[in-house]
Amino acid sequence: MEVILKQDIHSLGYKNDIVVVKNGYGRNYLIPKGIATLATESAKKMNAENMRQRAHKEEKIKNEALEVAKKLEGVTLSVGAKTSTTGKIFGSVNNIQIAEALIAKGFEIDRKVIAIKDVVKEIGKYTATIKLHKEVKVDIEFDVVSE
């Protein structure tokens, strides 16, 4: 039985994939739970049309992410933190402080797409990765300074 997946399933496939499953699995689990639909000829045509339109929109989003990535490449941030006399930070610097520093520089980046490679517990230079799109990532250097 061929079905079109409506959502990602770890062991089966991704959303909008056409997969072959056993009849009982498709008829008794996937279709009643709304996870998949039966892959008839008309459903396949609709799926192909939707994928074509989505590819156009996805390309536009990717191009916008690439433009933002070009602007972010030369940016260096400075993040202030309270420190002890030895240079240790009280707490740590996380993606929220990086997002606030980016907003101060004029970039509206969501904190959820920012990942810091190392745990920031001391003053120094570090690197954060911003995932603007599933294919577009930018590394940004930031300095942690004492306030």
RAKA-V161188 format. One record per helix or strand of 2 or more residues. SS is the DSSP state (a for helix, b for strand). FROM is the first residue (numbers start at 1). LEN is the number of residues. If there is no record, write none. Layout:
SS | FROM | LEN
SS | FROM | LEN
This chain:
b | 2 | 4
b | 18 | 3
a | 23 | 8
b | 36 | 3
a | 41 | 32
b | 76 | 6
b | 88 | 6
a | 95 | 11
a | 111 | 3
b | 114 | 3
b | 120 | 3
b | 124 | 10
b | 136 | 11
